[in-house]
């Protein structure tokens, strides 16, 4: 649905937004001039930012494939979905296990419009969409429970979203609450940005982001990302730069460390 200007209702195209900037870097068309302007400013600082965006997407693909094909997970709770692109969580999961169920959670109006229109499910599985905020974990859990069975393992996906929670203790508390609600055999998969590989360029890129785009973003160290996995069993190779988490020959280029670190952990 769009208004008279051709924009989905409630979409503000005057302020750059996270999902749309990443969509631009990934080669998508669901973005506006303000998003491309910030995206280009950051590309001036980090020319391979588009490749970094692709590397995080490849991590998502590998992690979901591992969870569905090797770990036997059939339920996914993907919070901070972002705009649909190639190899969305449900597509990867249902290729490996057609009966997989996926709940996508986001509160960006444009994301929700496109998610409802573009994200479908295999006949055996199910895909649902929830308009909710990570900062309200009780609402997320209640909404997800309409589709997912919380007595069976669930994969909690937090891809690039925790950096938008600028208070570290709050972020840890919310992750802890979500993980507490999951049964044994569930998993947590996440990635977020650091500044341990190319500190000056990454710090400047984040400065540009926070001056121009919404919501704000903070960088965290790999050790801090590891704290989100407290009480979980880290899956090999642990907390690593995204291209180094079980790389595959089909991935773009030879693995090189980037300032996006990731991990997958299993709840005992």
N, C-alpha and C positions, 0 to 999 in steps of 0.2 A: 504494500500500500504506500502511495506517495501523496504529497500535497500538490497544490497548483504549480509549485516550482519544480516538481519532479523529485523532491527529497522525501525520504521517509519521515513521518511525523516525529517530532521531538528530537530530531537530529540537528545539532548545532555545527554548521560547517564553517564557523568563524574561529573556532578554537581547535587546534590540532589534538587528535586523540590517539592513544596508544595503538588500538587495533587497526586503525586506518593507516598509520605510519608503517607498521609492520606489513600490512597488506601491500603497501607501495613497494617496500624493499623486496617483497616476495614476488613482485611482478604482477600483482592484482590490479583491478580497476575500481575497487570499492574505496576510493579515497578522494579527497578534495585538494584544491591548490594549497590551502594552509598546511595540510599534512605533507604534501610533496616539498614544500618550502623547508620545513623543519627536517624532513628526511634528507634533503639535499645538503643542508647545513652540516648535518652529522656525517654525511658521506665525504664532505671535504676534510673532516678530521680523521675519519676511518673509511678510506676508499673501498675496503672490502666488507663493509657493513652488510651489504646484500648477501654476500656469501656466508657471513656469520648468521644471518637470519635463516638461510637455507640449512646451515649446520644444526641449528636448534630444532628445525622442523624434522631433519633426518633423525635426530635423537628421539623425538617423539615417536616417529615411525618405528624405530628399532625397539624402543621400550615397550610400546603397545604390542608389537609382534612377539617380543619375549614373553610378556605377561600372558597373552592369549595362547600362544603356541607351546611355550615351555613351562610356564608356571601354572597353567590351567585356569587362569582367571576368566570369568565370563561376565563380569559386571564392572563398569567403569564410571567413575564420577569425575568429570572433566570440568574444573572450575577455572573461569577466565578463558573461555573457549577461543575468543578472537574470531575474526571473519573467516568463513569457510574458504578452504583452498584445497590443493591436491592432498590426498592421503590424510583425511580427517580421522580422528580417533575411531569412529564407528566403522569406517571403510577398512582400516587396517585390521581392527579386531575381528570384524565379521568375515574378512577373507580367510583368517586363520580358524575362526570358530563362528559359523553363521548364526548360532543361537545367542551371541553376546548381546547384552543390554547396555546402553550408554545413556547417561544423563549429562547433558551439557548445561553449564551454569554461566550466565553472564548478565550484566546489567547495562551494557551499552546498547542504546536503541537500534543503531544500525546493525550491530551483530545479531540481535534478536530477530530483526526483520529478515535478514539473509539466512539465518539458521533455520527459521521456520520454512522458508521457501526452498532451501537447497539441500538440507541434510535429511536423508531418508534412511531407511533400514532394510535389511534383508527380511524376507518373509518369516524366517525362523526367529529373528531377534526383535529388538525394540529400541527405538531412539526417542528420547524425550528432551524437552527444553524447559529450563527454569530461569525466570527473571528474578535473580537474587544477588546479594552482595556477599563476598567472602567474609566481610566483617560481621555478618550475622549468621554464624555457623548453625544456630538452631533452625533458622528458616531454611537453610540449605539442606540440612539433614531431613527435616520434615518433608520438604518437597521431593527430595530424592527417594524417600521411602515409599512414595506412591508408585515408583517404577522398579526400584532395586530391593532385593531381599537382604536385609542387614543381618541375617543369620548365615549368609554365604559370603565367601571372600569378595572383596571389592577393591579395585585399583583406584586410588585417589590421585588425580593428575593435577599438578599445580605448575603449569608451564609458563615461566616468566612473569608470574603474577605477584609473588611475595615481595619483590622489590618495591612494589607500589604501596606496601604497608611499611611506612617509614619508621615506626616504633618496633624495634626488634622483639622486645618482650611481648608486645601485643601479637605480633606475627607468630611467635612460638606458641603462645597460649591458644591461638585459633587452630593452628595445625595440630596441637596436642588434643584439643577438643574433638576435632574431626577424626583423628586416628583412634581416639578412645572409643568412638561409636562403631568402629569397624571390627569385625570378628577376626579370630586367628586365621592366618593364611592370606590376609589382605596385604596390599602393597601401597607404598607411597612413591610416586615418581615426580621429580621436579627438576627444573633448571632455573638459574637466575644469573645476573651479571655480576662480575667481579672487576677488579682493576689490578690484577697481579701479573698480567702478561704485557699489557701496553698501557701502563698507568697514566702518563700525561694525556695521551689521546682519548682514553676512555673517560677520564675525569672531565675533560673539556666537552666531550660529547654529552655527558650527563648534565653539565652546566647548561648547555644549549637546550637540552630537553626540558629541564626544570624551569627555565625562563619562559618557555614557549608553549609547552604541551601539557595536557592533563591525562591522567593524574600524575603527580610527582613520583620520582623513582630514586631509590638509594642503592648504592653498591654494597655488597657484602663479601667477606672473604670466604674461601672454600671451607675453612674451619667453621665459620658461622653457619654456612649452608648445612654442614654436617650436623649441627645442633638440632636441626629440624627432624633428624632421624633418630633422636634419643629413644631408646627402648626398642628399636627395630634392628633387624639383621641386614646389614648392607649387602647387596648383591654385587659380586665382582664386576668391574674393577674398582668399586667404591665411588668416592667423590672425585671426578675428573673433568677436564675440559670436554665439552660436548662431543667433538669429533673422535675422542678417545674412548667413548663408551661403546664397546663392542662394534667397532667400525666394520663396514662391509665394502666389498669391491665396487658395488654400484653407487656408493656415495661420491659426491662431487670432489675431485682432487684428492691428493694425499693428505692424511690427517695432519693438521697443524693446530697447536694450542691457540685458543681464542678466549676472550674474557667472558665466556658463558660456561659456567660449570654446572654439573648435573649429578644425579644419583638416583638409584632405585633401592628401596628397602622393604623387607618383609616383616610383617607383624607375627611374632611367634605364637 
